[in-house]
């Protein structure tokens, strides 16, 4: 898909991975509609429908909205579990479902494509650390639904790909203690540093432009396989 002249919705587009992605898509000539708090809560279906409905046309969605929230299993506040899953998993599904409905009404391009959806999981979906039970479960859900959703939307000419980034130097990691940050960095084989939001954005760009990428989860983590803690 050519990016120039197309319209994309980027959730969580005011900071971190979403901000970098929105900036790169705009740089490539796209019209970008940012969905972020307080105007658009991805867990609010009515708000999502209003945002998507405000677009004259829609060719792509990048789901970057997400939250963290760690705690040990014993004594884990259930409200926190529900909130993490609601934002990261149900919010992602709500946005992609409403967006796909909009895209399905468009005429396809010469490849038969009507749109592309890029979701954000995490390497924690595969090797979450102690305290990441809710977060890992929510991101594993995003990874797990990638193939069935891609198969479901294939008849509509809509591709679905998920990126599973490792720890990235974004505001979400801002509250992290320095010793934990250093521990994570030390575990990364190469490059031995946190990921950059611009690297995530560059992968989004490639996914959008590469018509044969579909139904796949791509790890973007410097070969990191996280230890238990």
C-alpha positions, -999 to 999 in steps of 0.1 A, spaced: 0 0 0 13 35 -8 12 57 22 10 91 5 -25 103 2 -39 77 26 -57 82 59 -46 64 91 -58 63 126 -31 60 153 -42 52 188 -20 64 216 -6 88 191 4 116 214 34 98 230 59 70 226 55 45 198 23 61 186 37 96 184 67 84 164 45 64 141 21 92 135 50 116 127 65 92 102 32 85 84 26 122 81 62 127 68 54 101 41 23 121 30 -5 104 49 -33 121 68 -31 109 104 -60 110 129 -47 106 164 -69 88 189 -58 94 224 -70 105 259 -89 124 269 -109 128 236 -109 92 226 -109 63 250 -103 30 231 -125 12 256 -154 34 248 -171 19 216 -192 50 210 -161 73 211 -142 50 188 -172 49 163 -174 87 165 -137 91 156 -137 66 128 -170 80 115 -154 114 113 -129 101 87 -141 105 51 -121 74 43 -98 51 62 -69 30 49 -50 20 79 -50 17 117 -20 15 141 -31 4 176 -5 18 200 -28 27 230 -18 6 260 -11 7 297 12 -12 321 5 -22 357 25 -48 375 18 -67 408 25 -101 423 -2 -127 418 -11 -131 455 -30 -100 464 -32 -87 429 -59 -60 427 -86 -75 403 -96 -40 392 -61 -35 379 -62 -68 360 -96 -59 344 -83 -24 334 -51 -37 318 -70 -63 298 -97 -39 289 -74 -13 275 -47 -35 259 -68 -63 245 -105 -53 243 -95 -17 233 -74 -30 205 -101 -53 193 -128 -25 195 -107 -2 173 -97 -28 147 -133 -40 145 -149 -6 140 -121 4 116 -124 -28 95 -161 -21 91 -152 14 77 -124 0 54 -146 -28 41 -169 -2 24 -141 12 2 -131 2 -33 -100 -20 -33 -67 -9 -49 -51 -28 -78 -38 -55 -53 -73 -60 -39 -63 -42 -7 -88 -21 12 -67 -15 44 -41 -26 68 -42 -29 106 -11 -29 128 -15 -39 164 10 -37 193 17 -67 215 49 -71 235 77 -95 240 61 -99 274 34 -119 256 60 -147 253 83 -143 283 67 -120 308 85 -113 340 73 -117 376 46 -91 382 36 -90 345 8 -115 347 -20 -91 336 1 -72 311 15 -104 296 -20 -119 293 -34 -88 276 -5 -87 251 -6 -125 245 -43 -119 236 -33 -94 210 -7 -117 195 -30 -146 196 -59 -129 177 -36 -118 149 -40 -148 127 -77 -154 132 -85 -118 126 -63 -117 95 -81 -148 82 -114 -132 90 -107 -100 72 -89 -115 42 -121 -116 22 -124 -79 27 -88 -72 15 -77 -60 49 -43 -72 62 -35 -76 100 0 -77 114 12 -73 150 45 -59 163 58 -73 196 84 -48 208 108 -53 236 114 -26 263 114 8 245 127 41 256 92 57 259 71 74 286 57 40 296 90 31 310 95 65 326 84 54 362 107 24 361 135 23 386 170 28 371 182 -6 384 154 -24 367 160 -4 335 197 -14 336 188 -50 343 166 -51 312 192 -35 290 219 -59 302 198 -88 290 195 -76 254 219 -94 232 223 -67 205 220 -38 202 226 -35 239 201 -7 245 164 -1 248 144 1 216 137 34 200 102 46 190 115 55 155 125 19 150 89 8 157 76 35 133 100 23 106 86 -13 110 50 0 107 60 18 75 74 -14 61 44 -34 71 20 -10 54 41 -10 22 48 -47 20 16 -63 7 26 -99 15 30 -93 52 -2 -106 68 -13 -126 99 21 -124 115 35 -113 148 70 -97 145 92 -94 175 112 -62 176 134 -67 207 171 -71 198 168 -109 204 158 -103 241 143 -132 260 135 -118 294 146 -135 326 120 -141 354 129 -108 370 
